[in-house]
Amino acid sequence: MAYVICQPCIGEKNAACTLVCPTDAIHPLPSEAGHATEEQLYIDPTRCIDCSYCASACPVSAIFPAGDVPTAWQSFIQKNADYFGV
């Protein structure tokens, strides 16, 4: 079960999570062209290894295991997958 970045990341895009991800599953990175135009960061569900490092590093508590995403933010599960074409 992959981790999911949810609503608190919108407009925030703090990249602390990208620094601790061992599989480079979080994009767009600040150095990538899409970072400025995307409203949030996303986790690739096929690359995520469920290590939880990203959730611990997130200063706005926007990252949850897919099974624990709050009901109001369930759409973010698909939103993260869609970013990666999954």
mmCIF file as gemmi writes it, N, C-alpha and C atoms, coordinates in Angstrom:
data_model
loop_
_atom_site.group_PDB
_atom_site.id
_atom_site.type_symbol
_atom_site.label_atom_id
_atom_site.label_alt_id
_atom_site.label_comp_id
_atom_site.label_asym_id
_atom_site.label_entity_id
_atom_site.label_seq_id
_atom_site.pdbx_PDB_ins_code
_atom_site.Cartn_x
_atom_site.Cartn_y
_atom_site.Cartn_z
_atom_site.occupancy
_atom_site.B_iso_or_equiv
_atom_site.pdbx_formal_charge
_atom_site.auth_seq_id
_atom_site.auth_asym_id
_atom_site.pdbx_PDB_model_num
ATOM 1 N N . MET Axp A 1 ? 0.842 -1.176 0 1 0 ? 1 A 1
ATOM 2 C CA . MET Axp A 1 ? 0 0 0 1 0 ? 1 A 1
ATOM 3 C C . MET Axp A 1 ? 0.89 1.244 0 1 0 ? 1 A 1
ATOM 4 N N . ALA Axp A 2 ? 0.742 2.068 -0.973 1 0 ? 2 A 1
ATOM 5 C CA . ALA Axp A 2 ? 1.569 3.266 -1.123 1 0 ? 2 A 1
ATOM 6 C C . ALA Axp A 2 ? 1.1 4.388 -0.209 1 0 ? 2 A 1
ATOM 7 N N . TYR Axp A 3 ? 1.976 5.332 -0.01 1 0 ? 3 A 1
ATOM 8 C CA . TYR Axp A 3 ? 1.623 6.56 0.689 1 0 ? 3 A 1
ATOM 9 C C . TYR Axp A 3 ? 1.036 7.535 -0.322 1 0 ? 3 A 1
ATOM 10 N N . VAL Axp A 4 ? 0.238 8.492 0.177 1 0 ? 4 A 1
ATOM 11 C CA . VAL Axp A 4 ? -0.489 9.431 -0.667 1 0 ? 4 A 1
ATOM 12 C C . VAL Axp A 4 ? -0.307 10.839 -0.108 1 0 ? 4 A 1
ATOM 13 N N . ILE Axp A 5 ? -0.041 11.795 -0.998 1 0 ? 5 A 1
ATOM 14 C CA . ILE Axp A 5 ? 0.042 13.192 -0.582 1 0 ? 5 A 1
ATOM 15 C C . ILE Axp A 5 ? -1.339 13.818 -0.782 1 0 ? 5 A 1
ATOM 16 N N . CYS Axp A 6 ? -1.832 14.45 0.273 1 0 ? 6 A 1
ATOM 17 C CA . CYS Axp A 6 ? -3.202 14.968 0.283 1 0 ? 6 A 1
ATOM 18 C C . CYS Axp A 6 ? -3.268 16.498 0.348 1 0 ? 6 A 1
ATOM 19 N N . GLN Axp A 7 ? -4.452 17.015 0.579 1 0 ? 7 A 1
ATOM 20 C CA . GLN Axp A 7 ? -4.8 18.429 0.508 1 0 ? 7 A 1
ATOM 21 C C . GLN Axp A 7 ? -3.844 19.395 1.206 1 0 ? 7 A 1
ATOM 22 N N . PRO Axp A 8 ? -3.311 19.096 2.389 1 0 ? 8 A 1
ATOM 23 C CA . PRO Axp A 8 ? -2.444 20.094 3.03 1 0 ? 8 A 1
ATOM 24 C C . PRO Axp A 8 ? -1.205 20.483 2.21 1 0 ? 8 A 1
ATOM 25 N N . CYS Axp A 9 ? -0.855 19.683 1.215 1 0 ? 9 A 1
ATOM 26 C CA . CYS Axp A 9 ? 0.308 20 0.375 1 0 ? 9 A 1
ATOM 27 C C . CYS Axp A 9 ? -0.018 21.06 -0.677 1 0 ? 9 A 1
ATOM 28 N N . ILE Axp A 10 ? -1.295 21.226 -0.99 1 0 ? 10 A 1
ATOM 29 C CA . ILE Axp A 10 ? -1.67 22.186 -2.03 1 0 ? 10 A 1
ATOM 30 C C . ILE Axp A 10 ? -1.186 23.582 -1.634 1 0 ? 10 A 1
ATOM 31 N N . GLY Axp A 11 ? -0.396 24.144 -2.518 1 0 ? 11 A 1
ATOM 32 C CA . GLY Axp A 11 ? 0.163 25.466 -2.293 1 0 ? 11 A 1
ATOM 33 C C . GLY Axp A 11 ? 1.392 25.478 -1.398 1 0 ? 11 A 1
ATOM 34 N N . GLU Axp A 12 ? 1.613 24.414 -0.665 1 0 ? 12 A 1
ATOM 35 C CA . GLU Axp A 12 ? 2.745 24.323 0.258 1 0 ? 12 A 1
ATOM 36 C C . GLU Axp A 12 ? 3.996 23.814 -0.473 1 0 ? 12 A 1
ATOM 37 N N . LYS Axp A 13 ? 3.887 22.618 -1.02 1 0 ? 13 A 1
ATOM 38 C CA . LYS Axp A 13 ? 4.952 21.952 -1.782 1 0 ? 13 A 1
ATOM 39 C C . LYS Axp A 13 ? 6.318 21.993 -1.089 1 0 ? 13 A 1
ATOM 40 N N . ASN Axp A 14 ? 6.339 21.833 0.215 1 0 ? 14 A 1
ATOM 41 C CA . ASN Axp A 14 ? 7.597 21.73 0.943 1 0 ? 14 A 1
ATOM 42 C C . ASN Axp A 14 ? 8.257 20.434 0.48 1 0 ? 14 A 1
ATOM 43 N N . ALA Axp A 15 ? 9.486 20.503 0.063 1 0 ? 15 A 1
ATOM 44 C CA . ALA Axp A 15 ? 10.145 19.346 -0.543 1 0 ? 15 A 1
ATOM 45 C C . ALA Axp A 15 ? 10.927 18.489 0.449 1 0 ? 15 A 1
ATOM 46 N N . ALA Axp A 16 ? 10.702 18.652 1.743 1 0 ? 16 A 1
ATOM 47 C CA . ALA Axp A 16 ? 11.409 17.841 2.741 1 0 ? 16 A 1
ATOM 48 C C . ALA Axp A 16 ? 11.186 16.352 2.486 1 0 ? 16 A 1
ATOM 49 N N . CYS Axp A 17 ? 10.007 15.985 2.044 1 0 ? 17 A 1
ATOM 50 C CA . CYS Axp A 17 ? 9.701 14.579 1.77 1 0 ? 17 A 1
ATOM 51 C C . CYS Axp A 17 ? 10.555 14.01 0.648 1 0 ? 17 A 1
ATOM 52 N N . THR Axp A 18 ? 10.876 14.832 -0.33 1 0 ? 18 A 1
ATOM 53 C CA . THR Axp A 18 ? 11.676 14.341 -1.462 1 0 ? 18 A 1
ATOM 54 C C . THR Axp A 18 ? 13.105 14.022 -1.048 1 0 ? 18 A 1
ATOM 55 N N . LEU Axp A 19 ? 13.577 14.68 -0.017 1 0 ? 19 A 1
ATOM 56 C CA . LEU Axp A 19 ? 14.954 14.477 0.448 1 0 ? 19 A 1
ATOM 57 C C . LEU Axp A 19 ? 15.142 13.155 1.17 1 0 ? 19 A 1
ATOM 58 N N . VAL Axp A 20 ? 14.082 12.617 1.74 1 0 ? 20 A 1
ATOM 59 C CA . VAL Axp A 20 ? 14.201 11.377 2.513 1 0 ? 20 A 1
ATOM 60 C C . VAL Axp A 20 ? 13.687 10.145 1.78 1 0 ? 20 A 1
ATOM 61 N N . CYS Axp A 21 ? 13.055 10.323 0.646 1 0 ? 21 A 1
ATOM 62 C CA . CYS Axp A 21 ? 12.494 9.186 -0.09 1 0 ? 21 A 1
ATOM 63 C C . CYS Axp A 21 ? 13.614 8.355 -0.713 1 0 ? 21 A 1
ATOM 64 N N . PRO Axp A 22 ? 13.752 7.08 -0.304 1 0 ? 22 A 1
ATOM 65 C CA . PRO Axp A 22 ? 14.842 6.245 -0.827 1 0 ? 22 A 1
ATOM 66 C C . PRO Axp A 22 ? 14.623 5.739 -2.252 1 0 ? 22 A 1
ATOM 67 N N . THR Axp A 23 ? 13.412 5.889 -2.778 1 0 ? 23 A 1
ATOM 68 C CA . THR Axp A 23 ? 13.131 5.375 -4.126 1 0 ? 23 A 1
ATOM 69 C C . THR Axp A 23 ? 12.819 6.463 -5.134 1 0 ? 23 A 1
ATOM 70 N N . ASP Axp A 24 ? 12.994 7.73 -4.759 1 0 ? 24 A 1
ATOM 71 C CA . ASP Axp A 24 ? 12.728 8.848 -5.668 1 0 ? 24 A 1
ATOM 72 C C . ASP Axp A 24 ? 11.3 8.769 -6.219 1 0 ? 24 A 1
ATOM 73 N N . ALA Axp A 25 ? 10.343 8.488 -5.331 1 0 ? 25 A 1
ATOM 74 C CA . ALA Axp A 25 ? 8.961 8.299 -5.742 1 0 ? 25 A 1
ATOM 75 C C . ALA Axp A 25 ? 8.136 9.579 -5.703 1 0 ? 25 A 1
ATOM 76 N N . ILE Axp A 26 ? 8.704 10.678 -5.201 1 0 ? 26 A 1
ATOM 77 C CA . ILE Axp A 26 ? 7.934 11.914 -5.035 1 0 ? 26 A 1
ATOM 78 C C . ILE Axp A 26 ? 8.365 12.952 -6.064 1 0 ? 26 A 1
ATOM 79 N N . HIS Axp A 27 ? 7.366 13.473 -6.783 1 0 ? 27 A 1
ATOM 80 C CA . HIS Axp A 27 ? 7.627 14.454 -7.835 1 0 ? 27 A 1
ATOM 81 C C . HIS Axp A 27 ? 6.467 15.434 -7.909 1 0 ? 27 A 1
ATOM 82 N N . PRO Axp A 28 ? 6.611 16.552 -8.553 1 0 ? 28 A 1
ATOM 83 C CA . PRO Axp A 28 ? 7.824 17.055 -9.182 1 0 ? 28 A 1
ATOM 84 C C . PRO Axp A 28 ? 8.786 17.651 -8.147 1 0 ? 28 A 1
ATOM 85 N N . LEU Axp A 29 ? 10.051 17.362 -8.358 1 0 ? 29 A 1
ATOM 86 C CA . LEU Axp A 29 ? 11.102 17.917 -7.504 1 0 ? 29 A 1
ATOM 87 C C . LEU Axp A 29 ? 11.225 19.416 -7.769 1 0 ? 29 A 1
ATOM 88 N N . PRO Axp A 30 ? 11.754 20.164 -6.813 1 0 ? 30 A 1
ATOM 89 C CA . PRO Axp A 30 ? 11.936 21.602 -7.033 1 0 ? 30 A 1
ATOM 90 C C . PRO Axp A 30 ? 12.781 21.921 -8.269 1 0 ? 30 A 1
ATOM 91 N N . SER Axp A 31 ? 13.653 21.009 -8.649 1 0 ? 31 A 1
ATOM 92 C CA . SER Axp A 31 ? 14.509 21.22 -9.818 1 0 ? 31 A 1
ATOM 93 C C . SER Axp A 31 ? 13.832 20.844 -11.139 1 0 ? 31 A 1
ATOM 94 N N . GLU Axp A 32 ? 12.646 20.261 -11.084 1 0 ? 32 A 1
ATOM 95 C CA . GLU Axp A 32 ? 11.942 19.841 -12.289 1 0 ? 32 A 1
ATOM 96 C C . GLU Axp A 32 ? 11.022 20.946 -12.808 1 0 ? 32 A 1
ATOM 97 N N . ALA Axp A 33 ? 10.868 20.989 -14.1 1 0 ? 33 A 1
ATOM 98 C CA . ALA Axp A 33 ? 10.075 22.04 -14.744 1 0 ? 33 A 1
ATOM 99 C C . ALA Axp A 33 ? 8.653 22.129 -14.209 1 0 ? 33 A 1
ATOM 100 N N . GLY Axp A 34 ? 8.007 21.031 -13.928 1 0 ? 34 A 1
ATOM 101 C CA . GLY Axp A 34 ? 6.624 21.045 -13.481 1 0 ? 34 A 1
ATOM 102 C C . GLY Axp A 34 ? 6.396 21.511 -12.06 1 0 ? 34 A 1
ATOM 103 N N . HIS Axp A 35 ? 7.455 21.666 -11.296 1 0 ? 35 A 1
ATOM 104 C CA . HIS Axp A 35 ? 7.292 22.047 -9.883 1 0 ? 35 A 1
ATOM 105 C C . HIS Axp A 35 ? 6.565 23.384 -9.72 1 0 ? 35 A 1
ATOM 106 N N . ALA Axp A 36 ? 6.886 24.341 -10.52 1 0 ? 36 A 1
ATOM 107 C CA . ALA Axp A 36 ? 6.287 25.676 -10.391 1 0 ? 36 A 1
ATOM 108 C C . ALA Axp A 36 ? 4.804 25.684 -10.751 1 0 ? 36 A 1
ATOM 109 N N . THR Axp A 37 ? 4.381 24.825 -11.65 1 0 ? 37 A 1
ATOM 110 C CA . THR Axp A 37 ? 2.997 24.865 -12.115 1 0 ? 37 A 1
ATOM 111 C C . THR Axp A 37 ? 2.068 23.872 -11.417 1 0 ? 37 A 1
ATOM 112 N N . GLU Axp A 38 ? 2.603 22.815 -10.854 1 0 ? 38 A 1
ATOM 113 C CA . GLU Axp A 38 ? 1.762 21.851 -10.131 1 0 ? 38 A 1
ATOM 114 C C . GLU Axp A 38 ? 1.347 22.444 -8.792 1 0 ? 38 A 1
ATOM 115 N N . GLU Axp A 39 ? 0.144 22.136 -8.349 1 0 ? 39 A 1
ATOM 116 C CA . GLU Axp A 39 ? -0.335 22.691 -7.089 1 0 ? 39 A 1
ATOM 117 C C . GLU Axp A 39 ? 0.162 21.942 -5.87 1 0 ? 39 A 1
ATOM 118 N N . GLN Axp A 40 ? 0.698 20.73 -6.063 1 0 ? 40 A 1
ATOM 119 C CA . GLN Axp A 40 ? 1.168 19.918 -4.951 1 0 ? 40 A 1
ATOM 120 C C . GLN Axp A 40 ? 2.211 18.925 -5.452 1 0 ? 40 A 1
ATOM 121 N N . LEU Axp A 41 ? 2.778 18.163 -4.531 1 0 ? 41 A 1
ATOM 122 C CA . LEU Axp A 41 ? 3.677 17.068 -4.875 1 0 ? 41 A 1
ATOM 123 C C . LEU Axp A 41 ? 2.862 15.781 -4.902 1 0 ? 41 A 1
ATOM 124 N N . TYR Axp A 42 ? 3.397 14.735 -5.543 1 0 ? 42 A 1
ATOM 125 C CA . TYR Axp A 42 ? 2.685 13.475 -5.701 1 0 ? 42 A 1
ATOM 126 C C . TYR Axp A 42 ? 3.627 12.311 -5.43 1 0 ? 42 A 1
ATOM 127 N N . ILE Axp A 43 ? 3.069 11.194 -4.975 1 0 ? 43 A 1
ATOM 128 C CA . ILE Axp A 43 ? 3.849 9.977 -4.753 1 0 ? 43 A 1
ATOM 129 C C . ILE Axp A 43 ? 3.451 8.936 -5.784 1 0 ? 43 A 1
ATOM 130 N N . ASP Axp A 44 ? 4.451 8.371 -6.438 1 0 ? 44 A 1
ATOM 131 C CA . ASP Axp A 44 ? 4.233 7.321 -7.427 1 0 ? 44 A 1
ATOM 132 C C . ASP Axp A 44 ? 3.903 6.026 -6.677 1 0 ? 44 A 1
ATOM 133 N N . PRO Axp A 45 ? 2.676 5.518 -6.812 1 0 ? 45 A 1
ATOM 134 C CA . PRO Axp A 45 ? 2.295 4.318 -6.062 1 0 ? 45 A 1
ATOM 135 C C . PRO Axp A 45 ? 3.047 3.06 -6.483 1 0 ? 45 A 1
ATOM 136 N N . THR Axp A 46 ? 3.656 3.066 -7.65 1 0 ? 46 A 1
ATOM 137 C CA . THR Axp A 46 ? 4.408 1.889 -8.086 1 0 ? 46 A 1
ATOM 138 C C . THR Axp A 46 ? 5.849 1.905 -7.585 1 0 ? 46 A 1
ATOM 139 N N . ARG Axp A 47 ? 6.343 3.057 -7.184 1 0 ? 47 A 1
ATOM 140 C CA . ARG Axp A 47 ? 7.713 3.172 -6.676 1 0 ? 47 A 1
ATOM 141 C C . ARG Axp A 47 ? 7.783 3.236 -5.156 1 0 ? 47 A 1
ATOM 142 N N . CYS Axp A 48 ? 6.68 3.626 -4.533 1 0 ? 48 A 1
ATOM 143 C CA . CYS Axp A 48 ? 6.636 3.767 -3.076 1 0 ? 48 A 1
ATOM 144 C C . CYS Axp A 48 ? 6.825 2.401 -2.414 1 0 ? 48 A 1
ATOM 145 N N . ILE Axp A 49 ? 7.706 2.353 -1.421 1 0 ? 49 A 1
ATOM 146 C CA . ILE Axp A 49 ? 7.962 1.095 -0.701 1 0 ? 49 A 1
ATOM 147 C C . ILE Axp A 49 ? 7.401 1.13 0.725 1 0 ? 49 A 1
ATOM 148 N N . ASP Axp A 50 ? 6.556 2.08 1.022 1 0 ? 50 A 1
ATOM 149 C CA . ASP Axp A 50 ? 5.88 2.163 2.312 1 0 ? 50 A 1
ATOM 150 C C . ASP Axp A 50 ? 6.832 2.295 3.498 1 0 ? 50 A 1
ATOM 151 N N . CYS Axp A 51 ? 7.893 3.033 3.324 1 0 ? 51 A 1
ATOM 152 C CA . CYS Axp A 51 ? 8.879 3.178 4.403 1 0 ? 51 A 1
ATOM 153 C C . CYS Axp A 51 ? 8.454 4.201 5.448 1 0 ? 51 A 1
ATOM 154 N N . SER Axp A 52 ? 7.561 5.097 5.109 1 0 ? 52 A 1
ATOM 155 C CA . SER Axp A 52 ? 7 6.156 5.963 1 0 ? 52 A 1
ATOM 156 C C . SER Axp A 52 ? 7.942 7.325 6.217 1 0 ? 52 A 1
ATOM 157 N N . TYR Axp A 53 ? 9.112 7.339 5.613 1 0 ? 53 A 1
ATOM 158 C CA . TYR Axp A 53 ? 10.037 8.455 5.814 1 0 ? 53 A 1
ATOM 159 C C . TYR Axp A 53 ? 9.419 9.779 5.375 1 0 ? 53 A 1
ATOM 160 N N . CYS Axp A 54 ? 8.693 9.748 4.269 1 0 ? 54 A 1
ATOM 161 C CA . CYS Axp A 54 ? 8.089 10.978 3.748 1 0 ? 54 A 1
ATOM 162 C C . CYS Axp A 54 ? 7.068 11.553 4.725 1 0 ? 54 A 1
ATOM 163 N N . ALA Axp A 55 ? 6.239 10.694 5.293 1 0 ? 55 A 1
ATOM 164 C CA . ALA Axp A 55 ? 5.218 11.16 6.226 1 0 ? 55 A 1
ATOM 165 C C . ALA Axp A 55 ? 5.859 11.8 7.452 1 0 ? 55 A 1
ATOM 166 N N . SER Axp A 56 ? 6.941 11.22 7.914 1 0 ? 56 A 1
ATOM 167 C CA . SER Axp A 56 ? 7.639 11.77 9.077 1 0 ? 56 A 1
ATOM 168 C C . SER Axp A 56 ? 8.278 13.112 8.767 1 0 ? 56 A 1
ATOM 169 N N . ALA Axp A 57 ? 8.71 13.299 7.525 1 0 ? 57 A 1
ATOM 170 C CA . ALA Axp A 57 ? 9.4 14.532 7.134 1 0 ? 57 A 1
ATOM 171 C C . ALA Axp A 57 ? 8.454 15.666 6.752 1 0 ? 57 A 1
ATOM 172 N N . CYS Axp A 58 ? 7.209 15.36 6.471 1 0 ? 58 A 1
ATOM 173 C CA . CYS Axp A 58 ? 6.259 16.375 5.989 1 0 ? 58 A 1
ATOM 174 C C . CYS Axp A 58 ? 5.88 17.35 7.106 1 0 ? 58 A 1
ATOM 175 N N . PRO Axp A 59 ? 6.189 18.637 6.932 1 0 ? 59 A 1
ATOM 176 C CA . PRO Axp A 59 ? 5.888 19.613 7.983 1 0 ? 59 A 1
ATOM 177 C C . PRO Axp A 59 ? 4.41 20.017 8.075 1 0 ? 59 A 1
ATOM 178 N N . VAL Axp A 60 ? 3.596 19.609 7.087 1 0 ? 60 A 1
ATOM 179 C CA . VAL Axp A 60 ? 2.178 19.979 7.11 1 0 ? 60 A 1
ATOM 180 C C . VAL Axp A 60 ? 1.251 18.768 7.262 1 0 ? 60 A 1
ATOM 181 N N . SER Axp A 61 ? 1.809 17.614 7.577 1 0 ? 61 A 1
ATOM 182 C CA . SER Axp A 61 ? 1.022 16.387 7.793 1 0 ? 61 A 1
ATOM 183 C C . SER Axp A 61 ? 0.084 16.086 6.63 1 0 ? 61 A 1
ATOM 184 N N . ALA Axp A 62 ? 0.647 16.107 5.426 1 0 ? 62 A 1
ATOM 185 C CA . ALA Axp A 62 ? -0.152 15.882 4.221 1 0 ? 62 A 1
ATOM 186 C C . ALA Axp A 62 ? -0.035 14.467 3.673 1 0 ? 62 A 1
ATOM 187 N N . ILE Axp A 63 ? 0.793 13.613 4.29 1 0 ? 63 A 1
ATOM 188 C CA . ILE Axp A 63 ? 1.082 12.301 3.712 1 0 ? 63 A 1
ATOM 189 C C . ILE Axp A 63 ? 0.55 11.187 4.606 1 0 ? 63 A 1
ATOM 190 N N . PHE Axp A 64 ? -0.215 10.279 3.969 1 0 ? 64 A 1
ATOM 191 C CA . PHE Axp A 64 ? -0.859 9.184 4.685 1 0 ? 64 A 1
ATOM 192 C C . PHE Axp A 64 ? -0.683 7.873 3.918 1 0 ? 64 A 1
ATOM 193 N N . PRO Axp A 65 ? -0.672 6.727 4.622 1 0 ? 65 A 1
ATOM 194 C CA . PRO Axp A 65 ? -0.786 5.453 3.909 1 0 ? 65 A 1
ATOM 195 C C . PRO Axp A 65 ? -2.147 5.451 3.197 1 0 ? 65 A 1
ATOM 196 N N . ALA Axp A 66 ? -2.226 4.868 2.024 1 0 ? 66 A 1
ATOM 197 C CA . ALA Axp A 66 ? -3.472 4.889 1.252 1 0 ? 66 A 1
ATOM 198 C C . ALA Axp A 66 ? -4.66 4.393 2.066 1 0 ? 66 A 1
ATOM 199 N N . GLY Axp A 67 ? -4.477 3.422 2.908 1 0 ? 67 A 1
ATOM 200 C CA . GLY Axp A 67 ? -5.561 2.884 3.717 1 0 ? 67 A 1
ATOM 201 C C . GLY Axp A 67 ? -6.002 3.791 4.852 1 0 ? 67 A 1
ATOM 202 N N . ASP Axp A 68 ? -5.217 4.823 5.138 1 0 ? 68 A 1
ATOM 203 C CA . ASP Axp A 68 ? -5.533 5.74 6.231 1 0 ? 68 A 1
ATOM 204 C C . ASP Axp A 68 ? -5.873 7.151 5.765 1 0 ? 68 A 1
ATOM 205 N N . VAL Axp A 69 ? -6.027 7.344 4.469 1 0 ? 69 A 1
ATOM 206 C CA . VAL Axp A 69 ? -6.372 8.674 3.958 1 0 ? 69 A 1
ATOM 207 C C . VAL Axp A 69 ? -7.751 9.058 4.496 1 0 ? 69 A 1
ATOM 208 N N . PRO Axp A 70 ? -7.874 10.241 5.096 1 0 ? 70 A 1
ATOM 209 C CA . PRO Axp A 70 ? -9.18 10.661 5.608 1 0 ? 70 A 1
ATOM 210 C C . PRO Axp A 70 ? -10.255 10.643 4.516 1 0 ? 70 A 1
ATOM 211 N N . THR Axp A 71 ? -11.461 10.353 4.9 1 0 ? 71 A 1
ATOM 212 C CA . THR Axp A 71 ? -12.575 10.231 3.958 1 0 ? 71 A 1
ATOM 213 C C . THR Axp A 71 ? -12.682 11.438 3.031 1 0 ? 71 A 1
ATOM 214 N N . ALA Axp A 72 ? -12.538 12.619 3.548 1 0 ? 72 A 1
ATOM 215 C CA . ALA Axp A 72 ? -12.672 13.837 2.741 1 0 ? 72 A 1
ATOM 216 C C . ALA Axp A 72 ? -11.594 13.961 1.673 1 0 ? 72 A 1
ATOM 217 N N . TRP Axp A 73 ? -10.504 13.236 1.828 1 0 ? 73 A 1
ATOM 218 C CA . TRP Axp A 73 ? -9.383 13.344 0.894 1 0 ? 73 A 1
ATOM 219 C C . TRP Axp A 73 ? -9.163 12.08 0.057 1 0 ? 73 A 1
ATOM 220 N N . GLN Axp A 74 ? -10.119 11.184 0.013 1 0 ? 74 A 1
ATOM 221 C CA . GLN Axp A 74 ? -9.982 9.93 -0.738 1 0 ? 74 A 1
ATOM 222 C C . GLN Axp A 74 ? -9.641 10.151 -2.206 1 0 ? 74 A 1
ATOM 223 N N . SER Axp A 75 ? -10.093 11.235 -2.787 1 0 ? 75 A 1
ATOM 224 C CA . SER Axp A 75 ? -9.827 11.51 -4.202 1 0 ? 75 A 1
ATOM 225 C C . SER Axp A 75 ? -8.333 11.698 -4.467 1 0 ? 75 A 1
ATOM 226 N N . PHE Axp A 76 ? -7.566 12.008 -3.436 1 0 ? 76 A 1
ATOM 227 C CA . PHE Axp A 76 ? -6.134 12.215 -3.615 1 0 ? 76 A 1
ATOM 228 C C . PHE Axp A 76 ? -5.394 10.911 -3.918 1 0 ? 76 A 1
ATOM 229 N N . ILE Axp A 77 ? -5.976 9.777 -3.579 1 0 ? 77 A 1
ATOM 230 C CA . ILE Axp A 77 ? -5.357 8.493 -3.916 1 0 ? 77 A 1
ATOM 231 C C . ILE Axp A 77 ? -5.25 8.394 -5.435 1 0 ? 77 A 1
ATOM 232 N N . GLN Axp A 78 ? -6.355 8.654 -6.121 1 0 ? 78 A 1
ATOM 233 C CA . GLN Axp A 78 ? -6.353 8.601 -7.588 1 0 ? 78 A 1
ATOM 234 C C . GLN Axp A 78 ? -5.578 9.768 -8.182 1 0 ? 78 A 1
ATOM 235 N N . LYS Axp A 79 ? -5.642 10.913 -7.539 1 0 ? 79 A 1
ATOM 236 C CA . LYS Axp A 79 ? -4.926 12.102 -8.036 1 0 ? 79 A 1
ATOM 237 C C . LYS Axp A 79 ? -3.421 11.852 -8.079 1 0 ? 79 A 1
ATOM 238 N N . ASN Axp A 80 ? -2.883 11.192 -7.055 1 0 ? 80 A 1
ATOM 239 C CA . ASN Axp A 80 ? -1.457 10.857 -7.047 1 0 ? 80 A 1
ATOM 240 C C . ASN Axp A 80 ? -1.141 9.853 -8.154 1 0 ? 80 A 1
ATOM 241 N N . ALA Axp A 81 ? -1.955 8.824 -8.284 1 0 ? 81 A 1
ATOM 242 C CA . ALA Axp A 81 ? -1.743 7.809 -9.325 1 0 ? 81 A 1
ATOM 243 C C . ALA Axp A 81 ? -1.841 8.419 -10.719 1 0 ? 81 A 1
ATOM 244 N N . ASP Axp A 82 ? -2.811 9.298 -10.916 1 0 ? 82 A 1
ATOM 245 C CA . ASP Axp A 82 ? -2.993 9.916 -12.226 1 0 ? 82 A 1
ATOM 246 C C . ASP Axp A 82 ? -1.788 10.742 -12.646 1 0 ? 82 A 1
ATOM 247 N N . TYR Axp A 83 ? -1.145 11.393 -11.709 1 0 ? 83 A 1
ATOM 248 C CA . TYR Axp A 83 ? 0.033 12.203 -12.044 1 0 ? 83 A 1
ATOM 249 C C . TYR Axp A 83 ? 1.107 11.34 -12.716 1 0 ? 83 A 1
ATOM 250 N N . PHE Axp A 84 ? 1.201 10.078 -12.299 1 0 ? 84 A 1
ATOM 251 C CA . PHE Axp A 84 ? 2.203 9.17 -12.843 1 0 ? 84 A 1
ATOM 252 C C . PHE Axp A 84 ? 1.649 8.269 -13.93 1 0 ? 84 A 1
ATOM 253 N N . GLY Axp A 85 ? 0.393 8.467 -14.302 1 0 ? 85 A 1
ATOM 254 C CA . GLY Axp A 85 ? -0.211 7.663 -15.363 1 0 ? 85 A 1
ATOM 255 C C . GLY Axp A 85 ? -0.471 6.236 -14.957 1 0 ? 85 A 1
ATOM 256 N N . VAL Axp A 86 ? -0.695 6.017 -13.666 1 0 ? 86 A 1
ATOM 257 C CA . VAL Axp A 86 ? -0.933 4.664 -13.153 1 0 ? 86 A 1
ATOM 258 C C . VAL Axp A 86 ? -2.422 4.394 -13.084 1 0 ? 86 A 1
